[in-house]
Amino acid sequence: MATTIFKRVELELPLKLIPSDWKKVEEDCRRAIQLDSSSVKAHYMLGLALIQNKEYPEGIKHLEKALDLGRGANPKSYIVEEIWQELAKAKYREWEQASTERSWELQTLKEACEAALEQKYFLDQSELEGFVDEAEIAHRNQLKSLRSVFEKVAEADAPSEVPDYLCCKITLDILRDPVITPSGVTYERAVILDHFHKVGNFDPITRELLDESQLVPNLAIKEAVQSFLDKHGWAYNTV
């Protein structure tokens, strides 16, 4: 049976709880998952509790499980959007932490390489009498090439634009659960279903008649989106 903490979080998500409360939530959720491994809220709350404790890999795993279960039950449910937002924030924090570490390591390595080139230049000057100009030119070119290499490596962590083909044609947001229509247009599933409910059963771009049974998961785009997010974690901050 759920404790008071579990019930509080079930009624109001997400909450700002003290560390001891989150620990109780974690314990309750693990017990709940043992009883029902398909509980969306149990996986969701366990994910939140773990993220609060900066246990990102396991927390993200449970948020992803909650998202998959939620989409299977009701892709238009408010909790599906809520889970996605929490998952995106967790993924962004994980990327931000890793990006900071990479940046520090790259800067340290860059400085060490520059120091080595400076030492080499000093030795070249003492050994190549009469060829000082050539040594200086070579030194400058080496420094330029070195800095270019490090700038290139750092590009993956530099925020830019998400490619249009990875975005929903209605909201222009990056796709999460993409579906494709018979005419070849890809939409976010919940968004196109909301369009059917509020506007009518037709394709908002082609204006052709369309209903839910004709929507097919666009697995290729879904994989492309995940690949992009895996390489460019900053994009989680755009959703």
GROMACS elastic network, one bead per residue, 0.5 to 0.9 nm:
[ bonds ]
;  ai    aj funct       b0    kb
    1    28     6  0.85411   500
    1    31     6  0.88926   500
    1    32     6  0.80097   500
    2     5     6  0.78687   500
    2     6     6  0.55734   500
    2     7     6  0.64328   500
    2    28     6  0.65221   500
    2    29     6  0.84603   500
    2    31     6  0.89036   500
    2    32     6  0.77002   500
    3     6     6  0.51903   500
    3     7     6  0.63257   500
    3     8     6  0.87010   500
    3    24     6  0.85817   500
    3    25     6  0.85380   500
    3    28     6  0.70401   500
    4     7     6  0.51034   500
    4     8     6  0.61278   500
    4     9     6  0.86992   500
    5     8     6  0.51315   500
    5     9     6  0.63230   500
    5    10     6  0.85327   500
    5    21     6  0.68367   500
    5    22     6  0.84329   500
    5    24     6  0.69117   500
    5    25     6  0.62171   500
    5    28     6  0.83449   500
    6     9     6  0.53298   500
    6    10     6  0.60587   500
    6    11     6  0.87129   500
    6    24     6  0.78934   500
    6    25     6  0.56783   500
    6    26     6  0.89441   500
    6    28     6  0.64634   500
    6    29     6  0.76066   500
    6    42     6  0.89401   500
    6    45     6  0.84919   500
    7    11     6  0.61830   500
    7    12     6  0.86203   500
    8    11     6  0.53054   500
    8    12     6  0.62178   500
    8    13     6  0.85176   500
    8    15     6  0.85923   500
    9    12     6  0.50919   500
    9    13     6  0.56463   500
    9    14     6  0.69656   500
    9    15     6  0.65128   500
    9    25     6  0.79754   500
    9    45     6  0.74845   500
   10    13     6  0.65018   500
   10    14     6  0.88285   500
   10    41     6  0.71337   500
   10    42     6  0.87614   500
   10    45     6  0.79857   500
   12    15     6  0.63889   500
   13    45     6  0.83375   500
   13    82     6  0.84627   500
   14    45     6  0.83668   500
   14    48     6  0.78859   500
   14    82     6  0.86895   500
   14    86     6  0.86526   500
   17    20     6  0.80344   500
   17    21     6  0.58511   500
   17    22     6  0.62833   500
   18    21     6  0.53478   500
   18    22     6  0.65073   500
   18    23     6  0.89021   500
   19    22     6  0.51486   500
   19    23     6  0.62999   500
   19    24     6  0.88260   500
   19    49     6  0.88991   500
   19    52     6  0.79504   500
   19    53     6  0.79139   500
   20    23     6  0.50658   500
   20    24     6  0.64581   500
   20    25     6  0.87500   500
   21    24     6  0.51217   500
   21    25     6  0.62655   500
   21    26     6  0.86948   500
   22    26     6  0.61541   500
   22    27     6  0.86579   500
   22    46     6  0.88818   500
   22    48     6  0.84185   500
   22    49     6  0.52709   500
   22    50     6  0.81885   500
   22    52     6  0.75040   500
   22    53     6  0.83649   500
   23    26     6  0.50326   500
   23    27     6  0.63170   500
   23    28     6  0.86737   500
   23    49     6  0.69465   500
   23    50     6  0.85638   500
   23    53     6  0.87674   500
   24    27     6  0.50661   500
   24    28     6  0.61001   500
   24    29     6  0.84897   500
   24    49     6  0.88998   500
   25    28     6  0.51150   500
   25    29     6  0.60162   500
   25    30     6  0.85546   500
   25    45     6  0.71641   500
   25    46     6  0.69311   500
   25    49     6  0.65749   500
   26    29     6  0.52035   500
   26    30     6  0.61857   500
   26    31     6  0.87069   500
   26    45     6  0.74738   500
   26    46     6  0.52310   500
   26    47     6  0.83746   500
   26    48     6  0.86327   500
   26    49     6  0.56856   500
   26    50     6  0.71996   500
   27    30     6  0.53068   500
   27    31     6  0.64244   500
   27    32     6  0.87043   500
   27    46     6  0.83365   500
   28    31     6  0.52282   500
   28    32     6  0.61429   500
   28    33     6  0.87076   500
   28    42     6  0.83027   500
   28    46     6  0.84544   500
   29    33     6  0.60588   500
   29    34     6  0.85313   500
   29    41     6  0.84906   500
   29    43     6  0.70007   500
   29    44     6  0.88411   500
   29    45     6  0.68142   500
   29    46     6  0.55389   500
   30    33     6  0.51653   500
   30    34     6  0.63317   500
   30    35     6  0.88538   500
   30    42     6  0.75524   500
   30    43     6  0.83061   500
   30    46     6  0.71342   500
   31    34     6  0.51249   500
   31    35     6  0.65510   500
   31    36     6  0.87451   500
   31    42     6  0.89321   500
   32    35     6  0.51587   500
   32    36     6  0.60545   500
   32    37     6  0.76729   500
   32    39     6  0.76911   500
   32    42     6  0.62626   500
   32    43     6  0.88569   500
   33    38     6  0.72727   500
   33    39     6  0.65649   500
   33    42     6  0.62267   500
   33    43     6  0.71484   500
   34    37     6  0.60401   500
   35    39     6  0.89395   500
   36    39     6  0.56979   500
   36    42     6  0.86301   500
   37    40     6  0.85313   500
   37    42     6  0.83799   500
   37    43     6  0.82034   500
   38    42     6  0.83968   500
   38    43     6  0.81461   500
   38    65     6  0.87670   500
   38    66     6  0.82698   500
   38    69     6  0.68188   500
   39    42     6  0.52920   500
   39    43     6  0.64033   500
   39    44     6  0.85673   500
   39    66     6  0.76554   500
   39    69     6  0.78221   500
   40    43     6  0.54568   500
   40    44     6  0.60670   500
   40    45     6  0.86377   500
   40    63     6  0.89979   500
   40    65     6  0.77944   500
   40    67     6  0.75584   500
   40    68     6  0.86551   500
   40    69     6  0.59342   500
   40    70     6  0.60470   500
   41    45     6  0.58931   500
   41    46     6  0.82680   500
   41    66     6  0.69995   500
   41    70     6  0.88922   500
   41    79     6  0.87389   500
   42    45     6  0.53297   500
   42    46     6  0.59980   500
   42    47     6  0.84412   500
   42    62     6  0.88519   500
   42    66     6  0.79527   500
   43    46     6  0.51203   500
   43    47     6  0.60352   500
   43    48     6  0.86605   500
   43    59     6  0.89816   500
   43    61     6  0.89383   500
   43    62     6  0.51312   500
   43    63     6  0.63208   500
   43    64     6  0.85986   500
   43    65     6  0.66615   500
   43    66     6  0.52327   500
   43    67     6  0.89138   500
   44    47     6  0.51185   500
   44    48     6  0.63356   500
   44    49     6  0.87425   500
   44    59     6  0.88002   500
   44    62     6  0.63592   500
   44    63     6  0.52120   500
   44    64     6  0.83944   500
   44    65     6  0.79474   500
   44    66     6  0.52877   500
   44    67     6  0.79357   500
   44    83     6  0.68454   500
   45    49     6  0.61104   500
   45    50     6  0.85896   500
   45    62     6  0.85255   500
   45    63     6  0.81562   500
   45    66     6  0.89840   500
   46    49     6  0.50609   500
   46    50     6  0.61764   500
   46    51     6  0.85463   500
   46    59     6  0.69781   500
   46    62     6  0.67073   500
   46    63     6  0.79296   500
   47    50     6  0.52557   500
   47    51     6  0.61337   500
   47    52     6  0.86275   500
   47    56     6  0.85790   500
   47    58     6  0.72963   500
   47    60     6  0.61814   500
   47    61     6  0.73363   500
   47    63     6  0.50717   500
   47    64     6  0.86102   500
   47    66     6  0.84963   500
   47    87     6  0.86252   500
   48    51     6  0.51157   500
   48    52     6  0.61846   500
   48    53     6  0.87953   500
   48    59     6  0.65791   500
   48    60     6  0.85765   500
   48    62     6  0.86058   500
   48    63     6  0.75748   500
   48    86     6  0.77595   500
   48    87     6  0.88815   500
   48    90     6  0.88644   500
   49    52     6  0.51729   500
   49    53     6  0.66454   500
   49    54     6  0.89170   500
   49    55     6  0.87731   500
   49    59     6  0.74372   500
   50    53     6  0.51191   500
   50    54     6  0.63742   500
   50    55     6  0.51484   500
   50    56     6  0.68612   500
   50    57     6  0.88966   500
   50    58     6  0.70059   500
   50    60     6  0.84129   500
   50    62     6  0.89726   500
   51    55     6  0.53231   500
   51    56     6  0.53863   500
   51    57     6  0.85937   500
   51    58     6  0.82384   500
   51    59     6  0.52538   500
   51    60     6  0.75217   500
   51    90     6  0.68453   500
   52    55     6  0.74584   500
   52    56     6  0.86795   500
   52    59     6  0.87593   500
   53    56     6  0.81574   500
   54    57     6  0.88443   500
   54    59     6  0.82456   500
   54    94     6  0.88047   500
   55    58     6  0.61268   500
   55    59     6  0.59679   500
   55    60     6  0.84843   500
   56    60     6  0.57367   500
   56    61     6  0.83390   500
   56    90     6  0.68985   500
   56    91     6  0.79231   500
   56    93     6  0.84305   500
   56    94     6  0.64586   500
   57    60     6  0.53101   500
   57    61     6  0.62209   500
   57    62     6  0.89414   500
   57    94     6  0.83348   500
   58    62     6  0.64527   500
   58    63     6  0.87453   500
   59    62     6  0.53592   500
   59    63     6  0.63079   500
   59    64     6  0.86710   500
   59    87     6  0.88395   500
   59    90     6  0.81611   500
   60    63     6  0.50066   500
   60    64     6  0.60392   500
   60    65     6  0.85005   500
   60    87     6  0.64447   500
   60    90     6  0.67429   500
   60    91     6  0.71903   500
   61    64     6  0.52044   500
   61    65     6  0.62560   500
   61    66     6  0.87185   500
   62    66     6  0.60989   500
   62    67     6  0.85182   500
   63    66     6  0.50012   500
   63    67     6  0.61228   500
   63    68     6  0.86829   500
   63    83     6  0.66949   500
   63    84     6  0.80099   500
   63    86     6  0.78100   500
   63    87     6  0.59365   500
   64    68     6  0.62287   500
   64    69     6  0.86162   500
   64    83     6  0.83131   500
   64    84     6  0.82713   500
   64    87     6  0.71044   500
   65    68     6  0.52058   500
   65    69     6  0.61954   500
   65    70     6  0.84692   500
   66    69     6  0.51570   500
   66    70     6  0.59177   500
   66    71     6  0.85023   500
   66    80     6  0.82946   500
   66    83     6  0.72570   500
   67    70     6  0.50265   500
   67    71     6  0.60474   500
   67    72     6  0.85181   500
   67    79     6  0.86958   500
   67    80     6  0.60834   500
   67    81     6  0.86749   500
   67    83     6  0.60976   500
   67    84     6  0.67058   500
   67    87     6  0.85736   500
   68    71     6  0.52571   500
   68    72     6  0.62431   500
   68    73     6  0.87745   500
   68    80     6  0.87851   500
   69    72     6  0.51398   500
   69    73     6  0.63318   500
   69    74     6  0.87060   500
   70    73     6  0.51660   500
   70    74     6  0.59762   500
   70    75     6  0.66090   500
   70    77     6  0.76605   500
   70    79     6  0.74171   500
   70    80     6  0.56543   500
   70    83     6  0.86022   500
   71    74     6  0.52735   500
   71    76     6  0.77517   500
   71    77     6  0.80332   500
   71    80     6  0.64478   500
   71   177     6  0.85574   500
   72    75     6  0.66003   500
   73    77     6  0.85126   500
   74    77     6  0.54136   500
   74    80     6  0.78626   500
   75    78     6  0.86786   500
   75    80     6  0.65279   500
   75    81     6  0.86429   500
   75   177     6  0.87638   500
   75   189     6  0.73048   500
   75   190     6  0.58072   500
   75   193     6  0.88512   500
   76    79     6  0.84946   500
   76    80     6  0.70339   500
   76    81     6  0.79674   500
   76   189     6  0.82370   500
   76   190     6  0.50712   500
   76   191     6  0.81298   500
   76   193     6  0.75477   500
   76   194     6  0.75826   500
   77    80     6  0.54576   500
   77    81     6  0.71506   500
   77    82     6  0.89749   500
   77   190     6  0.85860   500
   78    81     6  0.54735   500
   78    82     6  0.63084   500
   78    83     6  0.87415   500
   79    83     6  0.59104   500
   79    84     6  0.84270   500
   80    83     6  0.51521   500
   80    84     6  0.61965   500
   80    85     6  0.86921   500
   81    84     6  0.51094   500
   81    85     6  0.62537   500
   81    86     6  0.87603   500
   82    85     6  0.52170   500
   82    86     6  0.63820   500
   82    87     6  0.86156   500
   83    86     6  0.51891   500
   83    87     6  0.60268   500
   83    88     6  0.85153   500
   84    88     6  0.59877   500
   84    89     6  0.85502   500
   84   176     6  0.84913   500
   85    88     6  0.51105   500
   85    89     6  0.62358   500
   85    90     6  0.86541   500
   85   239     6  0.74512   500
   86    89     6  0.51082   500
   86    90     6  0.61784   500
   86    91     6  0.85763   500
   87    90     6  0.50779   500
   87    91     6  0.60580   500
   87    92     6  0.84744   500
   87   236     6  0.88420   500
   88    91     6  0.50690   500
   88    92     6  0.60351   500
   88    93     6  0.85880   500
   88   235     6  0.89590   500
   88   236     6  0.51673   500
   88   237     6  0.70148   500
   88   238     6  0.89675   500
   88   239     6  0.72509   500
   89    92     6  0.50629   500
   89    93     6  0.61709   500
   89    94     6  0.85865   500
   89   236     6  0.68699   500
   89   237     6  0.69204   500
   90    93     6  0.51264   500
   90    94     6  0.61468   500
   90    95     6  0.85707   500
   90   236     6  0.88216   500
   91    94     6  0.50691   500
   91    95     6  0.61162   500
   91    96     6  0.84774   500
   91   233     6  0.70733   500
   91   234     6  0.88969   500
   91   236     6  0.66556   500
   91   237     6  0.88029   500
   92    95     6  0.50184   500
   92    96     6  0.59103   500
   92    97     6  0.85078   500
   92   233     6  0.59733   500
   92   234     6  0.62040   500
   92   235     6  0.78074   500
   92   236     6  0.53839   500
   92   237     6  0.61053   500
   93    97     6  0.60986   500
   93    98     6  0.85580   500
   93   233     6  0.89573   500
   94    97     6  0.52762   500
   94    98     6  0.62979   500
   94    99     6  0.85118   500
   94   233     6  0.83703   500
   95    98     6  0.50773   500
   95    99     6  0.57974   500
   95   100     6  0.84656   500
   95   157     6  0.89657   500
   95   232     6  0.84389   500
   95   233     6  0.53455   500
   95   234     6  0.69970   500
   95   236     6  0.89392   500
   96   100     6  0.61033   500
   96   101     6  0.86283   500
   96   233     6  0.77356   500
   96   234     6  0.74826   500
   97   100     6  0.52904   500
   97   101     6  0.64456   500
   97   102     6  0.87612   500
   98   101     6  0.51205   500
   98   102     6  0.61415   500
   98   103     6  0.85694   500
   99   103     6  0.60083   500
   99   104     6  0.85568   500
   99   157     6  0.65869   500
   99   233     6  0.88516   500
  100   103     6  0.50850   500
  100   104     6  0.62243   500
  100   105     6  0.86377   500
  101   104     6  0.52054   500
  101   105     6  0.61987   500
  101   106     6  0.86007   500
  102   105     6  0.50826   500
  102   106     6  0.60082   500
  102   107     6  0.84899   500
  102   154     6  0.86789   500
  103   106     6  0.51397   500
  103   107     6  0.60771   500
  103   108     6  0.85443   500
  103   154     6  0.75636   500
  103   157     6  0.87755   500
  104   107     6  0.51844   500
  104   108     6  0.61540   500
  104   109     6  0.85854   500
  105   108     6  0.51536   500
  105   109     6  0.61132   500
  105   110     6  0.84965   500
  106   109     6  0.50641   500
  106   110     6  0.59143   500
  106   111     6  0.85166   500
  106   150     6  0.73016   500
  106   153     6  0.86443   500
  106   154     6  0.81895   500
  107   110     6  0.50153   500
  107   111     6  0.61417   500
  107   112     6  0.85859   500
  107   150     6  0.85797   500
  108   111     6  0.52812   500
  108   112     6  0.62904   500
  108   113     6  0.87488   500
  109   112     6  0.50668   500
  109   113     6  0.61836   500
  109   114     6  0.86113   500
  110   113     6  0.51233   500
  110   114     6  0.61374   500
  110   115     6  0.85627   500
  110   146     6  0.78791   500
  110   147     6  0.77054   500
  110   150     6  0.71574   500
  111   114     6  0.50788   500
  111   115     6  0.61127   500
  111   116     6  0.86104   500
  112   115     6  0.50988   500
  112   116     6  0.62423   500
  112   117     6  0.87456   500
  113   116     6  0.50360   500
  113   117     6  0.62751   500
  113   118     6  0.86321   500
  113   143     6  0.89927   500
  113   146     6  0.79355   500
  114   117     6  0.50828   500
  114   118     6  0.61652   500
  114   119     6  0.86335   500
  114   143     6  0.69255   500
  114   146     6  0.79119   500
  114   147     6  0.88823   500
  115   118     6  0.50129   500
  115   119     6  0.62131   500
  115   120     6  0.86117   500
  116   119     6  0.50764   500
  116   120     6  0.61731   500
  116   121     6  0.86034   500
  117   121     6  0.60587   500
  117   122     6  0.85706   500
  117   139     6  0.72111   500
  117   142     6  0.77015   500
  117   143     6  0.74329   500
  118   121     6  0.50414   500
  118   122     6  0.62243   500
  118   123     6  0.87424   500
  118   139     6  0.78982   500
  119   122     6  0.51044   500
  119   123     6  0.63676   500
  119   124     6  0.86468   500
  120   123     6  0.51636   500
  120   124     6  0.60979   500
  120   125     6  0.86597   500
  120   139     6  0.85223   500
  121   125     6  0.61748   500
  121   126     6  0.87953   500
  121   135     6  0.69764   500
  121   136     6  0.74093   500
  121   138     6  0.87141   500
  121   139     6  0.62515   500
  122   125     6  0.52946   500
  122   126     6  0.66494   500
  122   127     6  0.89518   500
  123   126     6  0.53042   500
  123   127     6  0.63176   500
  123   128     6  0.85658   500
  124   127     6  0.51428   500
  124   128     6  0.57110   500
  124   129     6  0.86614   500
  124   132     6  0.82096   500
  124   135     6  0.66313   500
  125   128     6  0.54733   500
  125   129     6  0.67334   500
  125   131     6  0.79171   500
  125   132     6  0.59506   500
  125   135     6  0.67763   500
  125   136     6  0.83141   500
  126   129     6  0.65390   500
  126   132     6  0.88713   500
  128   131     6  0.54247   500
  128   132     6  0.65995   500
  128   135     6  0.77597   500
  129   132     6  0.64785   500
  130   133     6  0.81821   500
  131   134     6  0.54340   500
  131   135     6  0.63982   500
  131   136     6  0.88464   500
  132   135     6  0.51125   500
  132   136     6  0.62067   500
  132   137     6  0.86964   500
  133   136     6  0.51350   500
  133   137     6  0.62165   500
  133   138     6  0.86179   500
  134   137     6  0.51793   500
  134   138     6  0.61703   500
  134   139     6  0.85346   500
  135   138     6  0.51345   500
  135   139     6  0.60712   500
  135   140     6  0.86830   500
  136   140     6  0.61988   500
  136   141     6  0.86211   500
  137   140     6  0.52040   500
  137   141     6  0.62270   500
  137   142     6  0.86370   500
  138   141     6  0.51446   500
  138   142     6  0.61606   500
  138   143     6  0.86724   500
  139   142     6  0.51517   500
  139   143     6  0.62584   500
  139   144     6  0.86293   500
  140   143     6  0.51407   500
  140   144     6  0.61408   500
  140   145     6  0.86482   500
  141   144     6  0.50306   500
  141   145     6  0.61548   500
  141   146     6  0.85217   500
  142   145     6  0.51245   500
  142   146     6  0.60422   500
  142   147     6  0.86146   500
  143   146     6  0.50389   500
  143   147     6  0.61748   500
  143   148     6  0.85256   500
  144   147     6  0.53122   500
  144   148     6  0.61604   500
  144   149     6  0.87488   500
  145   148     6  0.50425   500
  145   149     6  0.62754   500
  145   150     6  0.88481   500
  146   149     6  0.52615   500
  146   150     6  0.65250   500
  146   151     6  0.87618   500
  147   150     6  0.51973   500
  147   151     6  0.61096   500
  147   152     6  0.85887   500
  148   151     6  0.51155   500
  148   152     6  0.61935   500
  148   153     6  0.87424   500
  149   152     6  0.51723   500
  149   153     6  0.63671   500
  149   154     6  0.88037   500
  150   153     6  0.50843   500
  150   154     6  0.62445   500
  150   155     6  0.88186   500
  151   154     6  0.51502   500
  151   155     6  0.64228   500
  152   155     6  0.53340   500
  152   156     6  0.80260   500
  153   156     6  0.67194   500
  153   157     6  0.85136   500
  154   157     6  0.57482   500
  154   158     6  0.68222   500
  155   158     6  0.50816   500
  155   159     6  0.83263   500
  156   159     6  0.79387   500
  156   231     6  0.68803   500
  156   232     6  0.61700   500
  156   233     6  0.89528   500
  157   231     6  0.83529   500
  157   232     6  0.64121   500
  157   233     6  0.76291   500
  157   234     6  0.70611   500
  158   232     6  0.81938   500
  158   234     6  0.77252   500
  159   232     6  0.77387   500
  159   233     6  0.88652   500
  159   234     6  0.59635   500
  159   235     6  0.72145   500
  160   234     6  0.87055   500
  160   235     6  0.83472   500
  161   164     6  0.86147   500
  161   235     6  0.83943   500
  162   165     6  0.85696   500
  162   166     6  0.70593   500
  162   167     6  0.76343   500
  162   173     6  0.88813   500
  162   174     6  0.72795   500
  162   228     6  0.86030   500
  162   235     6  0.72016   500
  162   238     6  0.88944   500
  163   166     6  0.56582   500
  163   167     6  0.71456   500
  163   174     6  0.86682   500
  164   167     6  0.52931   500
  164   168     6  0.81880   500
  164   169     6  0.85430   500
  164   172     6  0.77059   500
  164   174     6  0.83988   500
  165   168     6  0.79393   500
  165   169     6  0.86470   500
  165   174     6  0.88963   500
  165   186     6  0.86978   500
  165   221     6  0.81642   500
  166   172     6  0.88591   500
  166   173     6  0.83261   500
  166   174     6  0.57234   500
  166   175     6  0.59596   500
  166   221     6  0.67786   500
  166   222     6  0.83771   500
  166   224     6  0.74937   500
  166   225     6  0.60208   500
  166   228     6  0.88641   500
  167   170     6  0.86320   500
  167   171     6  0.78211   500
  167   172     6  0.51497   500
  167   173     6  0.51087   500
  167   175     6  0.51003   500
  167   176     6  0.88847   500
  167   186     6  0.85663   500
  167   187     6  0.80261   500
  167   188     6  0.83453   500
  167   225     6  0.88035   500
  168   171     6  0.55754   500
  168   173     6  0.56131   500
  168   174     6  0.62576   500
  168   175     6  0.56033   500
  168   176     6  0.89282   500
  168   178     6  0.78276   500
  168   186     6  0.66985   500
  168   188     6  0.56048   500
  168   191     6  0.85761   500
  169   172     6  0.55221   500
  169   173     6  0.82251   500
  169   185     6  0.78942   500
  169   186     6  0.69599   500
  169   187     6  0.59525   500
  169   188     6  0.81910   500
  169   205     6  0.82945   500
  170   173     6  0.82090   500
  170   187     6  0.70485   500
  170   188     6  0.81691   500
  170   191     6  0.75831   500
  170   192     6  0.81498   500
  170   204     6  0.80917   500
  170   205     6  0.87100   500
  171   174     6  0.85540   500
  171   187     6  0.87905   500
  171   188     6  0.83985   500
  171   191     6  0.78749   500
  172   175     6  0.84504   500
  173   176     6  0.89064   500
  173   188     6  0.87858   500
  173   238     6  0.80051   500
  173   239     6  0.66032   500
  174   188     6  0.86889   500
  174   225     6  0.77008   500
  174   235     6  0.85468   500
  174   238     6  0.80710   500
  174   239     6  0.68251   500
  175   178     6  0.57915   500
  175   186     6  0.89850   500
  175   187     6  0.75354   500
  175   188     6  0.57881   500
  175   189     6  0.89486   500
  175   221     6  0.82815   500
  175   222     6  0.74345   500
  175   225     6  0.69686   500
  176   188     6  0.66515   500
  176   189     6  0.83990   500
  176   222     6  0.70430   500
  176   225     6  0.77009   500
  176   226     6  0.87087   500
  177   187     6  0.83350   500
  177   188     6  0.56291   500
  177   189     6  0.57710   500
  177   190     6  0.79213   500
  177   217     6  0.75809   500
  177   218     6  0.81582   500
  177   219     6  0.89795   500
  177   222     6  0.68739   500
  178   186     6  0.62826   500
  178   187     6  0.55504   500
  178   189     6  0.57211   500
  178   216     6  0.85281   500
  178   217     6  0.60052   500
  178   218     6  0.54590   500
  178   219     6  0.76145   500
  178   221     6  0.70340   500
  178   222     6  0.62822   500
  179   185     6  0.83299   500
  179   186     6  0.54994   500
  179   187     6  0.55421   500
  179   188     6  0.62544   500
  179   189     6  0.56659   500
  179   192     6  0.87862   500
  179   215     6  0.57963   500
  179   216     6  0.51766   500
  179   219     6  0.81728   500
  179   221     6  0.88933   500
  179   222     6  0.89591   500
  180   183     6  0.79874   500
  180   184     6  0.58751   500
  180   185     6  0.54985   500
  180   187     6  0.64103   500
  180   188     6  0.88359   500
  180   189     6  0.88207   500
  180   214     6  0.85121   500
  180   215     6  0.57399   500
  180   216     6  0.53259   500
  180   217     6  0.62128   500
  180   218     6  0.55371   500
  181   184     6  0.52562   500
  181   185     6  0.54426   500
  181   186     6  0.64617   500
  181   187     6  0.81220   500
  181   203     6  0.80662   500
  181   210     6  0.79721   500
  181   214     6  0.64429   500
  181   215     6  0.52762   500
  181   216     6  0.66856   500
  182   185     6  0.75885   500
  182   210     6  0.85834   500
  182   214     6  0.68549   500
  182   215     6  0.75308   500
  182   216     6  0.84209   500
  183   203     6  0.87998   500
  183   206     6  0.77301   500
  183   208     6  0.85216   500
  185   203     6  0.86597   500
  185   205     6  0.80889   500
  185   206     6  0.86107   500
  186   189     6  0.88614   500
  186   218     6  0.73241   500
  186   221     6  0.85895   500
  187   190     6  0.85655   500
  187   191     6  0.70967   500
  187   192     6  0.62698   500
  188   191     6  0.52855   500
  188   192     6  0.62890   500
  188   193     6  0.86281   500
  189   192     6  0.54610   500
  189   193     6  0.61660   500
  189   194     6  0.85673   500
  189   215     6  0.82706   500
  189   217     6  0.84171   500
  190   193     6  0.51267   500
  190   194     6  0.60543   500
  190   195     6  0.86155   500
  191   194     6  0.50627   500
  191   195     6  0.62528   500
  191   196     6  0.88134   500
  192   196     6  0.63316   500
  192   197     6  0.87369   500
  192   203     6  0.83879   500
  192   204     6  0.85320   500
  192   212     6  0.86478   500
  193   196     6  0.50871   500
  193   197     6  0.63923   500
  193   198     6  0.87667   500
  193   201     6  0.89785   500
  193   211     6  0.85857   500
  193   212     6  0.70507   500
  194   197     6  0.50687   500
  194   198     6  0.60933   500
  194   199     6  0.81160   500
  195   198     6  0.52736   500
  195   199     6  0.53277   500
  195   200     6  0.64987   500
  195   201     6  0.77062   500
  195   202     6  0.85402   500
  195   203     6  0.88701   500
  195   204     6  0.80395   500
  196   199     6  0.56377   500
  196   202     6  0.70797   500
  196   203     6  0.87423   500
  196   210     6  0.84860   500
  196   211     6  0.73492   500
  196   212     6  0.81535   500
  197   200     6  0.62242   500
  197   201     6  0.77417   500
  199   202     6  0.84234   500
  200   203     6  0.87022   500
  200   209     6  0.88935   500
  200   210     6  0.87986   500
  200   211     6  0.89995   500
  201   204     6  0.89561   500
  201   208     6  0.86304   500
  201   209     6  0.59832   500
  201   210     6  0.51896   500
  201   211     6  0.54493   500
  201   212     6  0.83556   500
  202   205     6  0.86950   500
  202   206     6  0.81362   500
  202   207     6  0.55375   500
  202   208     6  0.53038   500
  202   211     6  0.69589   500
  203   206     6  0.54756   500
  203   208     6  0.52688   500
  203   209     6  0.63098   500
  203   210     6  0.57952   500
  203   211     6  0.85860   500
  204   207     6  0.53663   500
  204   208     6  0.79759   500
  205   208     6  0.81869   500
  206   209     6  0.88483   500
  207   210     6  0.85029   500
  210   213     6  0.84042   500
  210   214     6  0.67775   500
  210   215     6  0.84296   500
  211   214     6  0.57843   500
  211   215     6  0.73315   500
  212   215     6  0.54801   500
  212   216     6  0.88666   500
  213   216     6  0.80614   500
  215   218     6  0.89997   500
  216   219     6  0.88586   500
  217   220     6  0.88340   500
  217   222     6  0.83920   500
  218   221     6  0.56128   500
  218   222     6  0.62393   500
  218   223     6  0.87986   500
  219   223     6  0.60938   500
  219   224     6  0.84903   500
  220   223     6  0.52634   500
  220   224     6  0.62109   500
  220   225     6  0.86935   500
  221   225     6  0.60191   500
  221   226     6  0.85279   500
  222   225     6  0.51562   500
  222   226     6  0.62810   500
  222   227     6  0.86113   500
  223   226     6  0.51089   500
  223   227     6  0.60594   500
  223   228     6  0.85513   500
  224   227     6  0.50431   500
  224   228     6  0.61271   500
  224   229     6  0.86096   500
  225   228     6  0.50923   500
  225   229     6  0.61667   500
  225   230     6  0.85527   500
  226   229     6  0.50600   500
  226   230     6  0.60065   500
  226   231     6  0.86398   500
  227   230     6  0.50908   500
  227   231     6  0.63843   500
  227   232     6  0.85277   500
  228   231     6  0.52869   500
  228   232     6  0.58505   500
  228   233     6  0.80920   500
  228   235     6  0.84372   500
  229   233     6  0.51821   500
  229   234     6  0.78083   500
  229   235     6  0.63203   500
  229   236     6  0.70800   500
  230   233     6  0.59562   500
  231   234     6  0.89691   500
  232   235     6  0.59748   500
  232   236     6  0.82910   500
  233   236     6  0.57926   500
  233   237     6  0.80061   500
  234   237     6  0.56905   500
  234   238     6  0.76286   500
  235   238     6  0.53086   500
  235   239     6  0.74015   500
  236   239     6  0.58319   500
